[in-house]
Amino acid sequence: MKEKYQNYLSFWAILAIILGLEYVTFGLFYRLAIYRVLRLIFVIWLQIDYCVYAKSTFEKLTPFISKHHEQKIEDLLGEIIATLSKQGEKVKEKASNQFWQLITQNYEIVKDSVFSALSTASQKAVDLSKTNSNASLSNQKPPGESNEPLNDDEKEKENDNAADSAKQAIQKKDS
């Protein structure tokens, strides 16, 4: 029974090595159709007869995973990580510098646009409030005027005055 577990453990160790190599090589070989077929055949072959072939294959791979080779692999990985860190720092610094250059270049443009939009909006609000207050003042009758009905000439004159004030308000608003 213990033999069977060693076989299965060997299978999973070999499969982990295969998947680890694929991960490290960014799936370069996985894009090749022949590789996928060969890998499938190899994995099926490892599983035959309760993974007996996995144990024998793992025993052949064991010398390459010895302490001596492990130290070489660790040193190599350390060098790779150090190189990647240096390159990463350079990329980070360059990206940071470019980001702040973009921010400082566009700050003035954004600031001017925002202030222009705010001044336009406030000017339109002032013009609108003036128009509304002028219209409400023109609708109020001065003291001493009566609320008697107007004749046709007075109505026409009042309508003309209202139309003129509306046109003036529109012209002010457009300019």
PAGUPA-181632 format. One record per residue (C-alpha): x, y, z; residue in three letters; residue number from 1. Coordinates in steps of 0.001 Angstrom, whole numbers, always signed. Layout:
BEGIN
+---------+---------+---------+------+------+
:    east :   north :      up : resn : resi :
+---------+---------+---------+------+------+
:       X :       Y :       Z :  ala :  NUM :
...
+---------+---------+---------+------+------+
//
This chain:
BEGIN
+---------+---------+---------+------+------+
:    east :   north :      up : resn : resi :
+---------+---------+---------+------+------+
:      +0 :      +0 :      +0 :  met :    1 :
:   +2826 :   +2391 :    +855 :  lys :    2 :
:   +4311 :   +1691 :   -2590 :  glu :    3 :
:   +1096 :   +2888 :   -4232 :  lys :    4 :
:   +1200 :   +6206 :   -2378 :  tyr :    5 :
:   +4811 :   +6745 :   -3421 :  gln :    6 :
:   +3766 :   +6145 :   -7028 :  asn :    7 :
:    +971 :   +8714 :   -6809 :  tyr :    8 :
:   +3206 :  +11196 :   -5023 :  leu :    9 :
:   +5809 :  +10761 :   -7767 :  ser :   10 :
:   +3139 :  +11377 :  -10411 :  phe :   11 :
:   +2032 :  +14620 :   -8787 :  trp :   12 :
:   +5625 :  +15755 :   -8334 :  ala :   13 :
:   +6345 :  +15181 :  -12033 :  ile :   14 :
:   +3127 :  +16932 :  -13033 :  leu :   15 :
:   +4078 :  +19870 :  -10799 :  ala :   16 :
:   +7468 :  +20051 :  -12516 :  ile :   17 :
:   +5827 :  +20049 :  -15941 :  ile :   18 :
:   +3333 :  +22745 :  -14965 :  leu :   19 :
:   +6085 :  +24770 :  -13271 :  gly :   20 :
:   +8178 :  +24687 :  -16429 :  leu :   21 :
:   +5177 :  +25781 :  -18474 :  glu :   22 :
:   +4574 :  +28639 :  -16065 :  tyr :   23 :
:   +8207 :  +29776 :  -16123 :  val :   24 :
:   +8357 :  +29668 :  -19927 :  thr :   25 :
:   +5031 :  +31561 :  -20101 :  phe :   26 :
:   +3400 :  +28666 :  -21899 :  gly :   27 :
:   +5757 :  +29002 :  -24862 :  leu :   28 :
:   +5692 :  +25282 :  -25569 :  phe :   29 :
:   +2007 :  +24984 :  -24781 :  tyr :   30 :
:   +1188 :  +26964 :  -27928 :  arg :   31 :
:   +2649 :  +24197 :  -30037 :  leu :   32 :
:     +50 :  +21544 :  -30839 :  ala :   33 :
:   +2615 :  +18735 :  -30910 :  ile :   34 :
:   +3748 :  +19627 :  -27384 :  tyr :   35 :
:    +215 :  +19364 :  -26034 :  arg :   36 :
:    -262 :  +15973 :  -27663 :  val :   37 :
:   +3091 :  +14690 :  -26375 :  leu :   38 :
:   +2392 :  +16000 :  -22887 :  arg :   39 :
:   -1008 :  +14311 :  -22844 :  leu :   40 :
:    +504 :  +11013 :  -23959 :  ile :   41 :
:   +3278 :  +11370 :  -21350 :  phe :   42 :
:    +801 :  +12097 :  -18524 :  val :   43 :
:   -1365 :   +9139 :  -19516 :  ile :   44 :
:   +1751 :   +6917 :  -19678 :  trp :   45 :
:   +2716 :   +8055 :  -16156 :  leu :   46 :
:    -686 :   +6980 :  -14826 :  gln :   47 :
:    -639 :   +3466 :  -16254 :  ile :   48 :
:    -711 :    +629 :  -13686 :  asp :   49 :
:   -1173 :   +2779 :  -10572 :  tyr :   50 :
:   +1508 :   +5306 :  -11603 :  cys :   51 :
:   +4377 :   +2786 :  -11606 :  val :   52 :
:   +6072 :   +4612 :  -14475 :  tyr :   53 :
:   +5804 :   +7873 :  -12549 :  ala :   54 :
:   +7940 :   +6472 :   -9751 :  lys :   55 :
:  +10637 :   +5202 :  -12109 :  ser :   56 :
:  +10656 :   +8496 :  -14024 :  thr :   57 :
:  +10879 :  +10465 :  -10793 :  phe :   58 :
:  +13836 :   +8364 :   -9666 :  glu :   59 :
:  +15593 :   +9328 :  -12925 :  lys :   60 :
:  +14852 :  +13019 :  -12265 :  leu :   61 :
:  +15982 :  +12948 :   -8636 :  thr :   62 :
:  +19718 :  +13515 :   -9348 :  pro :   63 :
:  +18826 :  +16799 :  -11087 :  phe :   64 :
:  +16986 :  +17949 :   -7966 :  ile :   65 :
:  +19842 :  +17197 :   -5575 :  ser :   66 :
:  +21102 :  +19736 :   -3029 :  lys :   67 :
:  +23971 :  +20724 :   -5300 :  his :   68 :
:  +21656 :  +21460 :   -8220 :  his :   69 :
:  +19156 :  +23060 :   -5889 :  glu :   70 :
:  +21770 :  +25587 :   -4760 :  gln :   71 :
:  +22661 :  +26390 :   -8382 :  lys :   72 :
:  +19001 :  +26873 :   -9214 :  ile :   73 :
:  +18513 :  +29093 :   -6167 :  glu :   74 :
:  +21526 :  +31228 :   -7120 :  asp :   75 :
:  +20283 :  +31542 :  -10681 :  leu :   76 :
:  +16787 :  +32478 :   -9513 :  leu :   77 :
:  +18294 :  +35027 :   -7112 :  gly :   78 :
:  +20191 :  +36661 :   -9982 :  glu :   79 :
:  +17078 :  +36703 :  -12135 :  ile :   80 :
:  +15012 :  +38242 :   -9338 :  ile :   81 :
:  +17683 :  +40885 :   -8679 :  ala :   82 :
:  +17823 :  +41792 :  -12374 :  thr :   83 :
:  +14036 :  +41954 :  -12589 :  leu :   84 :
:  +13927 :  +44146 :   -9484 :  ser :   85 :
:  +16437 :  +46578 :  -10979 :  lys :   86 :
:  +14518 :  +46723 :  -14232 :  gln :   87 :
:  +11248 :  +47080 :  -12331 :  gly :   88 :
:  +12621 :  +50028 :  -10372 :  glu :   89 :
:  +13734 :  +51700 :  -13597 :  lys :   90 :
:  +10331 :  +51182 :  -15171 :  val :   91 :
:   +8586 :  +52426 :  -12033 :  lys :   92 :
:  +10775 :  +55548 :  -11873 :  glu :   93 :
:  +10271 :  +56329 :  -15559 :  lys :   94 :
:   +6513 :  +55827 :  -15346 :  ala :   95 :
:   +6334 :  +58015 :  -12248 :  ser :   96 :
:   +8310 :  +60789 :  -13927 :  asn :   97 :
:   +6151 :  +60670 :  -17035 :  gln :   98 :
:   +2990 :  +60677 :  -14938 :  phe :   99 :
:   +4035 :  +63813 :  -13079 :  trp :  100 :
:   +5119 :  +65480 :  -16324 :  gln :  101 :
:   +1664 :  +64862 :  -17756 :  leu :  102 :
:     +29 :  +66184 :  -14605 :  ile :  103 :
:   +2091 :  +69389 :  -14571 :  thr :  104 :
:   +1624 :  +69961 :  -18310 :  gln :  105 :
:   -2110 :  +69496 :  -18206 :  asn :  106 :
:   -2695 :  +71202 :  -14854 :  tyr :  107 :
:   -2760 :  +74681 :  -16387 :  glu :  108 :
:   -5107 :  +73610 :  -19176 :  ile :  109 :
:   -7501 :  +71905 :  -16768 :  val :  110 :
:   -7353 :  +74816 :  -14324 :  lys :  111 :
:   -8114 :  +77382 :  -17070 :  asp :  112 :
:  -10970 :  +75247 :  -18414 :  ser :  113 :
:  -12562 :  +74837 :  -15002 :  val :  114 :
:  -12316 :  +78545 :  -14182 :  phe :  115 :
:  -13693 :  +79465 :  -17613 :  ser :  116 :
:  -16632 :  +77105 :  -17151 :  ala :  117 :
:  -17322 :  +78436 :  -13650 :  leu :  118 :
:  -17192 :  +82077 :  -14779 :  ser :  119 :
:  -19485 :  +81359 :  -17733 :  thr :  120 :
:  -21961 :  +79550 :  -15499 :  ala :  121 :
:  -21947 :  +82325 :  -12902 :  ser :  122 :
:  -22343 :  +85005 :  -15602 :  gln :  123 :
:  -25332 :  +83173 :  -17062 :  lys :  124 :
:  -26834 :  +82863 :  -13585 :  ala :  125 :
:  -26410 :  +86608 :  -13023 :  val :  126 :
:  -27937 :  +87409 :  -16421 :  asp :  127 :
:  -30845 :  +85078 :  -15733 :  leu :  128 :
:  -31492 :  +86616 :  -12325 :  ser :  129 :
:  -31384 :  +90131 :  -13856 :  lys :  130 :
:  -33863 :  +89069 :  -16531 :  thr :  131 :
:  -36188 :  +87553 :  -13946 :  asn :  132 :
:  -35993 :  +90601 :  -11684 :  ser :  133 :
:  -36583 :  +92974 :  -14628 :  asn :  134 :
:  -39575 :  +90949 :  -15719 :  ala :  135 :
:  -41031 :  +90937 :  -12209 :  ser :  136 :
:  -40464 :  +94717 :  -11879 :  leu :  137 :
:  -42155 :  +95408 :  -15194 :  ser :  138 :
:  -45159 :  +93368 :  -14091 :  asn :  139 :
:  -45568 :  +95439 :  -10905 :  gln :  140 :
:  -47593 :  +98591 :  -11190 :  lys :  141 :
:  -46215 : +101737 :   -9665 :  pro :  142 :
:  -48137 : +103156 :   -6729 :  pro :  143 :
:  -50978 : +105375 :   -7740 :  gly :  144 :
:  -51922 : +103383 :  -10827 :  glu :  145 :
:  -55324 : +101908 :  -10741 :  ser :  146 :
:  -56333 :  +98394 :  -11493 :  asn :  147 :
:  -58894 :  +99593 :  -13999 :  glu :  148 :
:  -59180 :  +97689 :  -17237 :  pro :  149 :
:  -57012 :  +99060 :  -20035 :  leu :  150 :
:  -58359 : +100091 :  -23358 :  asn :  151 :
:  -57100 :  +98495 :  -26592 :  asp :  152 :
:  -54373 : +101083 :  -27257 :  asp :  153 :
:  -52940 : +100766 :  -23742 :  glu :  154 :
:  -52981 :  +96952 :  -23951 :  lys :  155 :
:  -51136 :  +97065 :  -27278 :  glu :  156 :
:  -48561 :  +99509 :  -25884 :  lys :  157 :
:  -47979 :  +97310 :  -22803 :  glu :  158 :
:  -47565 :  +94199 :  -24979 :  asn :  159 :
:  -45035 :  +96048 :  -27165 :  asp :  160 :
:  -43064 :  +97080 :  -24045 :  asn :  161 :
:  -43042 :  +93486 :  -22761 :  ala :  162 :
:  -41891 :  +92190 :  -26162 :  ala :  163 :
:  -39110 :  +94799 :  -26299 :  asp :  164 :
:  -37860 :  +93908 :  -22813 :  ser :  165 :
:  -37920 :  +90190 :  -23716 :  ala :  166 :
:  -35881 :  +90876 :  -26875 :  lys :  167 :
:  -33390 :  +92907 :  -24878 :  gln :  168 :
:  -33062 :  +90098 :  -22336 :  ala :  169 :
:  -32434 :  +87561 :  -25114 :  ile :  170 :
:  -29818 :  +89815 :  -26713 :  gln :  171 :
:  -28055 :  +90229 :  -23368 :  lys :  172 :
:  -28177 :  +86511 :  -22808 :  lys :  173 :
:  -26696 :  +85756 :  -26253 :  asp :  174 :
:  -23876 :  +88256 :  -25840 :  ser :  175 :
+---------+---------+---------+------+------+
//
